[in-house]
Amino acid sequence: MDIRQFQYFISVAEHLNFTRAAKEHFIAQTAMSQQIIAIEKKLDVQLFIRNNRSVQLTPAGNVLLREAKLIVSIAEEAIRKTQHAASGFVGSLKVGFLGPNEKHLLPELIRKFRHSYPNINLTFIQDSTETINSYLERGLLDIAFTESYNLEQIPSFEYKAICNHPICIVLHREHPLASEATINLSSLAHESFVAIDSQEYHGAFERMVDFCITNGGFTPQIVSQHRHPETVLLMIEAGVGVALLPHYFFNAYVNPNLKFIELSGDGDLVHSIIAWRKDHNNPSVPLFLKEFDMTSSL
């Protein structure tokens, strides 16, 4: 398999739609289907479950998606470093981030860093906490904006705290509890829950379930799971259920139809951090951390 085939597979897996994936690569839908069939034949596995209404990844497809992203990332990094070396650029920094919880900080930090160090090339990768932490641990990222849970399992990291975000119950503005100032977790025992995908965000998913069991005395009734937090919010707006999400989504996705209400009693916090490997050998890392300290102190 070549890199282009991996890229085709990733597009189909992310869109779960052959037509949209084909348009992304400017090829015909039939050509995209033939490429996926060729990959399945070469690997002797079924990667997608197809019918007239939907396309879904098989368990084998989920595994290949994670590994294909890694392979493409390594290949792109090799190309980028080669091109930069030929052009005289010697500094580079690959930064991972999650998305909504860095919106208040990243734009100004990037602007100032580029002004201070114009010859250091910045590349940004957005993904889930599990993927970002894995990439950083494997040396595929130089630095990462991530979250601190399960960090004790990765002793090779150093990090600095950024801020804490309370976990809120998110519900539709017409929900019977929408007017409450705070909500006791146990009062949600009979609610339908919308959750982030348990495979894509395994750690966060397990943490949410454990939190409900330990602090609320119930196992959440999860009616749907989604790979993107935006889809979780969409389902809540559609009245499918409620969700437990960090408060930073409130500012990142302002929506008058949604209410973010903090939990009463012993709530939970998401700790945002900036992390890097203790044994890094990239001289751009301390420069970025210095600029981070200056920006975050303002």
C-alpha positions in Angstrom: 0.0 0.0 0.0 1.2 3.5 -0.8 0.6 6.7 1.1 -2.1 7.8 -1.3 -4.1 4.7 -0.6 -3.8 5.4 3.1 -5.1 8.9 2.5 -8.0 7.6 0.5 -8.9 5.2 3.2 -8.7 7.9 5.9 -11.0 10.2 3.9 -13.7 7.5 3.6 -13.3 6.5 7.2 -13.7 10.1 8.4 -16.6 11.0 6.1 -18.3 7.6 6.1 -19.3 8.6 2.6 -17.6 7.5 -0.6 -18.9 10.5 -2.7 -17.6 13.1 -0.3 -14.3 11.3 0.1 -13.9 11.1 -3.6 -14.6 14.9 -4.0 -11.9 15.6 -1.4 -9.3 14.0 -3.6 -10.8 15.1 -7.0 -11.4 11.6 -8.2 -14.6 9.7 -9.3 -16.7 7.9 -6.7 -16.2 4.7 -8.6 -12.4 5.1 -8.5 -12.6 5.7 -4.7 -14.6 2.5 -4.2 -12.1 0.6 -6.3 -9.3 1.8 -4.2 -11.0 0.7 -1.0 -11.8 -2.7 -2.5 -8.1 -3.0 -3.6 -7.0 -2.3 0.0 -9.4 -4.8 1.5 -8.2 -7.5 -1.0 -4.6 -6.7 -0.2 -5.1 -6.9 3.5 -7.7 -9.7 3.2 -10.0 -8.0 5.7 -13.3 -6.1 5.5 -12.8 -2.4 6.4 -16.3 -1.1 5.9 -19.9 -2.4 6.3 -21.8 -1.0 3.4 -25.5 -0.9 2.6 -27.8 1.4 0.6 -28.2 3.8 3.5 -24.9 4.0 5.4 -21.2 3.2 5.6 -19.7 2.0 8.9 -16.1 1.0 9.9 -15.6 -2.5 11.0 -13.3 -3.2 14.1 -10.5 -3.9 11.7 -11.2 -0.6 9.9 -11.0 1.3 13.2 -7.6 -0.2 13.9 -6.3 0.7 10.4 -7.7 4.2 10.8 -5.5 4.9 13.8 -2.4 3.3 12.2 -3.0 4.9 8.8 -3.1 8.4 10.4 0.2 7.7 12.1 1.8 6.5 8.9 0.6 9.5 6.9 1.8 11.8 9.6 5.3 10.3 9.6 5.5 10.5 5.8 4.3 14.1 5.7 6.8 15.0 8.4 9.7 13.5 6.5 8.7 15.4 3.4 8.3 18.6 5.3 11.7 18.3 7.0 13.4 17.5 3.7 11.8 20.5 2.0 12.7 22.9 4.8 16.3 21.7 4.9 16.6 22.4 1.2 15.1 25.8 1.7 17.4 26.8 4.6 14.8 26.4 7.3 16.4 24.6 10.3 13.8 25.2 13.0 10.5 23.3 13.2 8.0 22.5 15.9 5.0 20.1 15.7 2.3 21.1 18.2 -0.8 19.0 19.1 -4.0 20.4 20.4 -7.6 19.4 21.2 -9.6 22.4 19.9 -12.2 24.3 21.9 -10.3 24.6 25.2 -7.3 26.4 23.5 -9.2 28.9 21.5 -8.6 31.6 24.2 -4.9 31.2 24.0 -3.5 29.7 20.8 -4.1 32.6 18.3 -2.2 35.2 20.3 0.6 32.7 21.2 1.0 31.7 17.6 1.1 35.3 16.4 3.8 36.2 19.0 5.9 33.1 18.4 5.9 33.6 14.7 6.9 37.2 15.2 9.8 36.3 17.6 11.0 33.3 15.6 10.0 33.7 11.9 12.4 30.9 10.8 10.8 28.2 13.0 8.1 26.4 11.1 5.0 25.6 13.1 2.8 22.6 12.3 -0.4 21.9 14.2 -2.3 18.6 14.7 -5.8 18.5 16.2 -7.1 15.3 17.6 -8.5 13.5 20.7 -6.7 13.5 24.1 -5.7 9.9 23.7 -4.3 10.4 20.2 -2.4 13.6 21.0 -0.8 12.0 24.1 0.1 8.9 22.1 1.7 11.0 19.4 3.7 13.0 22.0 4.8 9.9 23.7 6.0 8.4 20.4 7.9 11.5 19.4 5.5 12.5 16.6 4.8 15.8 18.4 7.2 18.1 20.1 4.7 19.7 22.4 1.0 19.3 23.1 -2.0 21.2 24.6 -3.9 18.4 26.2 -5.6 17.3 29.4 -4.0 15.8 32.6 -6.1 12.8 33.3 -4.2 9.5 33.1 -1.0 11.5 32.8 0.6 9.5 35.7 0.7 6.6 33.2 3.1 8.6 31.0 6.1 9.3 33.2 8.1 10.6 30.3 6.1 13.8 30.1 6.7 17.2 31.8 3.9 19.7 31.8 2.6 23.1 33.0 -1.0 23.7 34.1 -3.1 26.2 32.0 -6.5 26.3 33.6 -9.3 24.1 35.0 -12.8 23.6 33.6 -15.8 22.3 35.5 -17.8 19.4 34.1 -21.3 20.6 33.3 -24.5 18.9 32.4 -25.6 20.1 29.0 -29.3 20.0 28.1 -31.8 21.6 25.8 -33.2 25.0 27.1 -36.7 23.5 27.3 -35.6 20.6 29.5 -37.4 20.5 32.9 -34.0 21.1 34.6 -32.9 23.9 32.4 -33.8 26.7 34.8 -31.8 25.2 37.8 -28.7 27.1 39.0 -27.0 23.8 39.7 -28.0 20.1 39.3 -27.4 17.2 41.5 -25.8 14.4 39.5 -28.1 11.7 41.0 -31.1 13.5 39.5 -29.9 12.5 36.0 -30.2 8.7 36.8 -33.1 8.2 34.4 -32.0 10.6 31.7 -30.8 9.5 28.2 -27.2 10.4 27.7 -25.4 11.4 24.5 -21.7 10.7 24.7 -18.4 11.0 22.8 -17.3 7.8 21.1 -15.9 5.2 23.4 -13.3 4.1 20.9 -12.1 7.5 19.8 -12.1 8.9 23.3 -11.8 5.8 25.4 -10.3 7.5 28.5 -12.8 10.3 28.6 -15.7 8.0 28.0 -14.7 5.7 30.9 -14.1 8.6 33.1 -17.6 9.9 32.5 -19.2 6.5 33.2 -17.1 6.1 36.4 -18.0 9.6 37.5 -21.7 8.8 37.2 -21.4 5.5 39.1 -19.2 6.9 41.9 -20.8 10.4 42.4 -24.3 9.8 41.2 -24.9 6.2 42.1 -26.1 5.2 38.6 -24.7 3.9 35.3 -25.6 6.4 32.5 -28.1 5.2 29.9 -26.2 6.1 26.8 -28.4 6.2 23.7 -25.9 7.5 21.1 -22.1 8.0 20.8 -20.3 10.4 18.4 -16.8 11.0 17.3 -17.1 14.8 17.3 -18.2 16.9 20.3 -20.0 19.2 17.9 -22.3 16.2 17.0 -22.9 15.5 20.7 -24.1 19.1 21.0 -26.3 18.8 17.9 -28.0 15.7 19.4 -28.7 17.5 22.6 -30.2 20.4 20.6 -32.3 17.9 18.8 -33.7 16.5 22.1 -32.0 13.1 21.9 -30.6 13.4 25.4 -28.2 15.2 27.8 -24.4 15.1 28.2 -21.6 15.7 30.6 -19.0 18.0 29.0 -16.4 20.5 30.1 -17.5 24.1 30.4 -15.1 25.3 27.7 -17.6 24.1 25.1 -20.0 26.8 26.3 -17.7 29.6 24.9 -16.5 27.6 21.9 -19.9 26.7 20.6 -22.3 29.4 21.7 -25.9 28.1 21.1 -29.0 29.7 22.7 -30.8 26.4 22.6 -28.3 24.7 25.0 -27.8 25.2 28.7 -24.6 24.4 30.5 -25.3 23.9 34.2 -22.7 23.1 36.8 -23.1 20.1 39.1 -23.8 20.6 42.8 -21.7 18.9 45.5 -18.5 17.3 44.5 -18.2 18.1 40.8 -15.4 17.2 38.5 -12.7 19.3 36.7 -10.9 18.9 33.4 -7.3 20.2 33.8 -5.8 21.7 30.7 -2.1 21.5 30.4 0.8 22.1 28.0 3.1 19.0 27.9 6.3 17.9 26.3 8.7 14.9 26.6 11.4 15.1 29.2 14.0 13.7 26.8 13.2 16.0 23.8 16.1 17.2 21.7 14.3 20.0 19.8 15.8 23.4 20.7 12.5 25.1 19.6 10.6 23.5 22.5 12.1 25.8 25.3 11.5 28.8 23.0 7.9 27.9 22.6 7.5 27.4 26.3 9.1 30.7 27.0 6.6 32.4 24.7 3.8 30.5 26.3 4.8 31.7 29.7 4.9 35.3 28.5 1.5 35.1 26.7 -0.4 33.2 29.4 0.8 35.7 32.1 -0.9 38.6 30.4 
